[in-house]
Every structure is written in C-alpha cells, then in structure tokens.
Amino acid sequence: MFDDVRTLRDEDRAALRALLSTDAPASSADAFRALPAILADGDDTPAAVRARIDLTLLSILDGFVDSALYQVDELTKDARRIADLSGDQSLPPAADAVRDAVETAAQHSTT
C-alpha cells in the first residue's frame, strides 16, 4: 500500500495467525480482491468488520506494517460503531485483540 515490507518475529507471526478466521484468504492481495463482494451488502455489517480484521492481519503478515497500523486504527472505531448498530458485541473485543497483536508485531518488526 504505502509502506516498505518489514520482517516479523516468528512469535508475532504465530500470534497474528491465531486471530485469523478459518476462512481467511491466503494473502492480503486476495483479501483486497474479495472485499468488494463483501461490501456489496454495506460496510456497516459484522461480516464487513470480520473481513477487515482478516485483511488487517494478512497485511501485517505480508510485511505491510504501516498499512496494518492504519487499518487497525479505523477498524477498532468501526467495530464499536457496528456493534452498536448490529448488536454483535463480539466485534469490539476481536478488533481490540487484533489492534494489540498488530501494535506488538509492529514494535518488533525490522526492515
């Protein structure tokens, strides 16, 4: 997106992978390609938040740390808003866990 590819520690990669959904795409590029179909029902749905969680995780796993940090900031705000709209209270804790894992991995990443 707008950053250099950085290297993550193995333990951070494992923590990030543990947060991926079981049906996550293989890469951030695949996740970006799938996003328009998911957003066809609107960007304010629990499914959209879950897809963005996977996109954020895949972005950092692919080494795009700055992109993931930007995404996770917006994601946590939207997860709270959409939880209020939809009643799906699992969204904020999931987004918070992703934020914590992304921030930790970013701190440890190297160029």
C-alpha positions as CSV (number, residue, x, y, z in Angstrom):
1,M,0.0,0.0,0.0
2,F,2.3,2.8,1.2
3,D,5.0,1.1,3.1
4,D,8.1,-0.9,2.8
5,V,7.9,-4.6,3.6
6,R,9.2,-5.4,7.1
7,T,10.1,-8.7,8.8
8,L,8.2,-10.0,11.8
9,R,9.3,-12.2,14.6
10,D,8.1,-15.8,14.4
11,E,6.2,-15.5,17.7
12,D,4.4,-12.4,16.5
13,R,3.5,-14.2,13.3
14,A,2.0,-17.0,15.3
15,A,0.0,-14.6,17.5
16,L,-1.3,-12.8,14.4
17,R,-2.2,-16.1,12.6
18,A,-4.1,-17.3,15.6
19,L,-6.5,-14.3,15.2
20,L,-7.3,-15.1,11.5
21,S,-10.7,-16.5,10.7
22,T,-10.9,-20.1,9.5
23,D,-12.0,-18.9,6.0
24,A,-9.4,-16.1,5.7
25,P,-7.9,-15.6,2.2
26,A,-4.3,-16.7,1.6
27,S,-2.9,-13.2,1.4
28,S,-3.6,-9.5,1.7
29,A,-3.9,-9.3,-2.0
30,D,-6.6,-12.0,-2.0
31,A,-8.4,-10.2,0.8
32,F,-8.4,-6.9,-1.0
33,R,-9.8,-8.6,-4.1
34,A,-12.6,-10.2,-2.0
35,L,-13.5,-7.1,-0.2
36,P,-15.8,-5.5,-2.8
37,A,-18.1,-8.6,-2.8
38,I,-18.3,-8.5,1.0
39,L,-19.0,-4.8,1.0
40,A,-21.8,-5.2,-1.5
41,D,-24.2,-5.6,1.5
42,G,-22.7,-2.4,3.0
43,D,-19.6,-1.5,5.0
44,D,-21.6,-1.4,8.3
45,T,-22.1,-5.1,8.8
46,P,-20.4,-7.6,11.1
47,A,-19.3,-9.5,8.0
48,A,-17.5,-6.4,6.7
49,V,-15.7,-5.9,10.1
50,R,-14.6,-9.6,10.1
51,A,-13.3,-9.3,6.6
52,R,-11.4,-6.2,7.5
53,I,-10.0,-8.0,10.5
54,D,-8.6,-10.6,8.2
55,L,-7.3,-8.0,5.8
56,T,-5.5,-6.2,8.6
57,L,-3.9,-9.4,9.8
58,L,-2.9,-10.6,6.4
59,S,-1.5,-7.1,5.6
60,I,0.9,-7.3,8.5
61,L,1.7,-11.0,7.9
62,D,2.7,-10.0,4.4
63,G,5.0,-7.4,6.0
64,F,2.9,-4.3,5.3
65,V,3.2,-2.9,8.8
66,D,2.3,0.7,8.2
67,S,-0.8,-0.3,6.2
68,A,-1.9,-2.7,9.0
69,L,-1.4,0.0,11.7
70,Y,-3.6,2.4,9.6
71,Q,-6.2,-0.2,9.0
72,V,-6.4,-1.3,12.7
73,D,-7.0,2.2,13.9
74,E,-10.0,2.6,11.7
75,L,-11.2,-1.0,12.3
76,T,-11.4,-0.6,16.1
77,K,-13.6,2.6,15.7
78,D,-15.8,0.9,13.2
79,A,-16.1,-2.3,15.2
80,R,-17.6,-0.3,18.1
81,R,-20.0,1.6,15.9
82,I,-21.2,-1.5,14.1
83,A,-21.6,-3.4,17.3
84,D,-23.9,-0.7,18.5
85,L,-25.9,-0.9,15.2
86,S,-26.0,-4.7,14.9
87,G,-25.9,-5.9,18.4
88,D,-22.9,-8.1,17.7
89,Q,-20.9,-7.4,20.8
90,S,-18.1,-9.8,19.7
91,L,-16.7,-7.2,17.3
92,P,-15.0,-4.8,19.7
93,P,-13.1,-7.4,21.6
94,A,-12.0,-9.1,18.4
95,A,-10.8,-5.7,16.9
96,D,-9.0,-4.8,20.2
97,A,-7.2,-8.2,20.1
98,V,-6.1,-7.5,16.6
99,R,-5.0,-4.0,17.5
100,D,-2.9,-5.3,20.3
101,A,-1.3,-8.0,18.2
102,V,-0.6,-5.7,15.3
103,E,0.9,-3.0,17.6
104,T,3.1,-5.6,19.3
105,A,4.3,-7.1,16.0
106,A,4.9,-3.6,14.6
107,Q,7.1,-2.7,17.5
108,H,9.2,-5.8,17.0
109,S,9.4,-5.7,13.2
110,T,12.6,-4.9,11.3
111,T,13.3,-3.6,7.8
